[in-house]
Amino acid sequence: MGLVEIHGNLANTALLYTIAMALWGLWRYFRRQGVDGSYWGALAIAEVLYVVQGALGAFIFFSGAGNLTGRYIHILYGVVSVLVAPGIFMYTRGEATRRVMLVYSVGFLFLVGIILRSMATAG
């Protein structure tokens, strides 16, 4: 199994994990719950997953193993996916209210779209 295939499989993992995070967040929001320790931990895991995926993609790009000719938008999608969760954390100042739970849920729904577009633009 080559690096490009691992990168593709990790993209599937990121997509499924992101869908789960969005649904879990919406479930907590509609149950009138805020962000708790379990969700913070899952957020950290999501961010590590996105960073590892991006680092692997960068390695593939700079080593010349992949074919992204004319598809630099794929790289932009990767950068956006890494920045969304920390951006939400900064925007909400680390609060754990019910409203913040909704913001994270919508952010993860946005990330689902970003990941799908990233997969569509992959070489």
C-alpha positions in Angstrom: 0.0 0.0 0.0 1.5 3.3 -1.1 1.4 6.7 0.5 -1.2 8.0 -1.9 -3.5 5.1 -1.0 -3.0 5.6 2.7 -3.8 9.3 2.2 -7.0 8.4 0.4 -8.0 5.9 3.1 -7.2 8.4 5.8 -9.5 10.9 3.9 -12.3 8.4 4.2 -11.6 8.1 7.9 -11.6 11.9 8.3 -14.9 12.1 6.5 -16.7 9.5 8.6 -15.2 10.9 11.8 -16.3 14.4 10.8 -19.9 13.2 10.1 -19.9 11.5 13.5 -18.7 14.7 15.2 -21.4 16.8 13.5 -24.2 14.4 14.4 -23.0 14.1 17.9 -22.8 17.8 18.3 -26.3 18.3 16.9 -27.6 15.5 19.2 -26.1 17.3 22.2 -27.4 20.7 21.1 -31.0 19.4 20.7 -30.7 17.8 24.1 -29.8 21.2 25.5 -26.2 20.3 26.4 -23.1 22.2 25.9 -19.6 21.0 25.0 -18.3 18.5 27.6 -15.0 16.9 28.3 -15.7 14.0 26.0 -16.5 16.3 23.1 -13.4 18.3 23.8 -11.3 15.1 23.6 -13.0 14.1 20.4 -12.3 17.6 19.0 -8.6 17.1 19.8 -8.6 13.7 18.0 -10.3 15.3 15.0 -7.7 18.0 14.8 -4.8 15.5 15.1 -6.4 13.5 12.3 -6.6 16.6 10.1 -3.0 17.6 10.8 -1.7 14.1 10.1 -3.7 13.9 6.9 -2.3 17.3 5.9 1.2 16.4 6.8 1.0 13.2 4.8 -0.5 15.1 1.9 2.3 17.7 2.1 4.9 14.9 2.1 3.3 13.3 -1.0 3.2 16.7 -2.7 6.8 17.7 -2.0 8.2 14.2 -2.7 6.4 14.2 -6.1 4.7 10.9 -5.4 1.2 12.3 -6.1 -0.3 14.0 -9.2 -1.9 17.3 -8.3 -1.2 19.0 -11.6 -3.5 22.1 -11.7 -5.4 21.0 -8.6 -3.9 23.4 -6.0 -7.5 23.9 -4.7 -7.0 20.4 -3.1 -4.2 21.9 -1.0 -6.4 24.9 0.0 -9.2 22.5 1.2 -6.6 20.7 3.3 -5.4 23.9 4.9 -9.0 25.0 5.6 -9.8 21.6 7.2 -6.9 22.0 9.6 -7.9 25.6 10.6 -11.7 25.3 11.1 -11.8 23.7 14.6 -9.1 26.0 16.1 -10.8 29.0 14.4 -14.1 28.1 16.1 -12.3 27.7 19.4 -10.8 31.2 19.0 -14.1 32.7 17.9 -16.0 31.2 20.9 -13.1 31.9 23.3 -13.2 28.3 24.5 -16.7 28.5 26.0 -18.6 25.3 26.5 -22.2 26.6 26.2 -25.1 25.1 24.2 -24.7 27.8 21.6 -21.1 26.9 21.1 -22.2 23.2 20.6 -24.3 24.4 17.7 -21.3 26.4 16.3 -19.1 23.3 16.4 -21.8 21.2 14.8 -22.3 23.6 11.9 -18.5 23.8 11.6 -18.2 20.1 11.3 -21.0 20.0 8.7 -19.0 22.6 6.8 -16.0 20.4 7.1 -18.0 17.4 5.6 -18.4 19.5 2.5 -14.8 20.6 2.5 -13.6 17.0 2.8 -15.9 15.8 0.1 -14.7 18.6 -2.3 -11.1 17.7 -1.4 -11.7 14.1 -2.2 -13.3 15.1 -5.5 -10.3 17.3 -6.5 -7.7 14.7 -5.6 -5.4 13.6 -8.4 
